[in-house]
Amino acid sequence: MKSAALYITTVLIWGSTWLAIEFQLGDIAVELSLFYRFAIAALLMWLYVAYKKPKMRYVAYKKPKMRFNLVDHGFFVLLALFNFGLNYLMLYWAQNHLSSAMTSIAFSMLLVMNIVNTRLFFGKPISKRIYTGAVLAILGITCLFWPQLQQLNLSNSAFVGLLLALGGTFVASLGNMVSVRNSRKQIGVLQGNAWGMLYSAIGLALYVFISDVQFNFTAPTSYWLSLLYLSIFGTVIAFACYFALLKNIGPEKASYVIVLFPLVAVTLSSFYEGFEWHANTFAGFSLVLLGNAIVLTPTKRINAFLANRAVARRGSVPS
């Protein structure tokens, strides 16, 4: 039940954040918007750590350990860069060229990237079904962006958006690997996220300071409401749930959320952005979902399903 609650919370929040990002584009520079987002998130995380109380009275309580060695801090910086910084910059930039639906579908390739990177960094073997699922997912992305791929050049806005979305997805996968490493070192989700978001806010502030971006607070109400939603729900709550899943059940099973949240994102985009479905959209989206489902379905379960179907057919044939 706990894992189910974590899944549902993560899927609903992350599925809706893609639409919320649309309200962040245009009025204030992307880099500055991300600084605001992670500065608010880091502040909330550290306030929570400072004032966290035990759930029960008269129970011995020990505050979360927040002091770590330099090596751990190095990985917190990597977590900030990969999961709370560069990946978001690339995905925000991508959404300047793509609808929230298309960006979320491209981001679902995180599933395949997580499995491959788990093999590269932690030596976990890759089963045959992973290759099948990966091929289907890649074919799906190709179908989705087929009109743009036919005009293959860097001046094509949608193709640039695809490259940025896939690049941001790969960076996010590296961040997931850092999170897995931190969990294996018995670093709690709360502590890792608090330090990671703090370093992210500092890094983004330095980037804004040395770049030509001007601090700006002039934006419509929809910008600030979406910023609060992204900071509190899309960052603090969703990442806590997702990293808890990574810690409890591993990156492969936790990646089930990546199969489901594009459904939420596409549904919202259809209602609020006027996202239009075409033949290549249906084919591509179906292939991506099918590929991800195959990747996440254990071989034993597939074989059992096929065996049960075969028995059912034999039983239905008249003797």
LUMKE-615950 format. One record per residue (C-alpha): x, y, z. Coordinates in steps of 0.25 Angstrom, whole numbers, plus 2048, in hexadecimal, padded with zeros to 3 digits. Each point is the difference from the previous one (the first is absolute). Last residue first. Layout:
BEGIN
XYZ ...
//
This chain:
BEGIN
7CC77D78F 7FB80F7FF 80B80A801 7FE80A80C 8097F8809 80B8007F6 7FF8107FE 7FF802810 80D7F7801 8078097F6 7FC80D806 8057FB80E 80D7FC7F9 80180E7FA 7FD80780D 80A7F7808 80B8037F5 7FD80F801 800800810 80D7F8800 80780A7F6 7FD80B80A 7F880C7FA 80780D801 8078007F3 7F37FA7F9 7F880C806 80A80A7FC 8007FB7F1 7F17FF800 7FF80F805 80A8057F6 7F97F87F5 7F2805803 80580F801 8077FE7F2 7F47FA7F9 7F6809806 80980C7FD 8037FB7F2 7F27FF7FD 7FD80E805 7FB80580E 80080F802 80480780D 7F680B803 80880680B 7F67FE80B 7F87F47FD 80A7F87F8 80C804808 7F97FB80D 7FE7F27FA 80E8007FA 80680380D 7F77F6808 8047F57F6 80E805800 8007FD80F 7FD7F17FF 80C7FA7F9 80A808808 7FA7FC80D 8037F27FD 80F805802 7FF7FC80E 8017F27FC 80D8017F8 80680B809 8007F780D 7F47FC80A 80280880D 80B80A7FC 7FB8037F2 7F2801806 80580A80B 8078087F5 7F28017F8 7F880480D 80A80A804 8028057F2 7F18027FF 7FE80780D 80B80B800 8018027F1 7F37FF7F8 7F780280D 80780C807 8098067F5 7F77FD7F4 7F3804807 80780D805 8058037F3 7F27FD7F9 7FA80A80A 80B80A7FD 7FE7FF7F1 7F1800800 80080D808 8078077F4 80F804800 80980B804 80A7FB80A 80C8017F8 80F7FE802 8088027F3 8067F57F9 80D8047F9 8087F5806 80980080C 7F580380A 7F67F67FA 80A7F5800 80480380F 7F2800804 7FE7F37F9 80C7F9807 7FB80580D 7F27FB7FE 8057F37FB 8097FF80C 7F480280A 7F87F67F8 80A7F5801 80380380E 7F17FE804 7FE7F57F6 80B7F8806 7FC80280E 7F17FD7FE 8037F47F7 8097FA80B 80F7FD7FE 8027F1803 80C7FF7F6 7F77F87F7 7F680B800 80A80A7FB 8047F77F5 7F27FE7FC 7FE80F800 80D8027F7 7FA7F67F6 7F3808800 80880C7FD 8077F97F4 7F27FD7FB 7FC80F801 80C8037F7 7FB7F67F6 7F2806801 80580E7FE 8077FC7F3 7F47F97FB 7F780D803 80B8097F9 8017F77F4 7F17FF7FF 7FF80F801 80A8027F5 7F87F77F7 7F4808803 80680D7FD 8067FC7F2 80D8087FE 8097F5805 7FC7F77F4 7F97F37FD 7F48047F8 7FA7F2800 8047FF80E 7F680C803 7F47F87FA 8047F3806 80180680F 7F57F7806 8047F47F7 80F801803 7FC80180F 7F87F37FF 80B7F97F8 80980480C 7F67FA80A 7FE7F37F7 8107FE7FF 80180380F 7F57F6804 8067F57F8 80E803805 7FB7FF80E 7F97F37FD 80D7FA7FE 80580280F 80A80B804 80A7FC80B 80280980C 80E804800 7FE80D809 80580B7F7 7FE7FB7F2 7F47F6803 7F980B808 8038097F4 7F97F77F6 7F47FE80A 7FF80F803 8018047F1 7F57F67FC 7F680680B 80580F7FD 7FA7FE7F2 7F4805806 80680E7FF 7FC8007F1 7F17FD804 80180C80A 8068097F6 7F57FC7F5 7F580380A 80580D806 8008057F1 80E8027F9 80980B7FD 80180980C 7FD7F3808 80E7FB7FC 80680C807 7F97FC80D 8057F27FE 80E8047FE 80080A80C 7FA7F5808 80A7F57FD 80B80A803 7FB80480D 7F97F780B 8037F27FB 80D8007F9 80780D806 7FA7FF80E 8027F1801 80F8027FB 80180B80B 7FA7F680A 80A7F67FB 80C809803 7FA80280E 8007F1802 80F8017FD 80280C809 7FB7F980C 7F2801805 7F880880B 7F18017FF 7FD7F4809 7F1800801 7FB80480F 8007F580A 7F37FD807 7FE7F780C 7F17FE801 7F880680B 7F68067F7 7FE7FA7F2 8038067F2 80D806804 80280E7FC 8078067F3 80380F803 80E8027FA 7FE7F57F5 7F38067FC 80680E7FF 80B7FA7F8 7F77FA7F6 7F780C7FF 80C8097FD 8067F67F6 7F28007F9 7FF80F7FF 80E8027FB 7FD7F47F7 7F58077F9 80580E800 80D7FC7FA 7F87F87F5 7F880C7FD 80D8087FF 8067F67F6 7F48007F8 7FF80F7FE 7F4807805 7F38037F8 8017F67F5 7FF7F2806 7FC7FD80E 7F27FE7FD 8037F47F7 8087FA80B 7F27FD807 7FC7F77F4 80C7F8802 7FE80080F 7F37F87FF 8067F27FD 80A80380A 7F680280B 7F67F57FC 80B7F67FE 80880380C 7F37FF809 7FB7F47FA 80D7F9801 80380480E 7F27FB805 8027F37F9 80E7FE807 7F980380D 7F57F67FD 
//
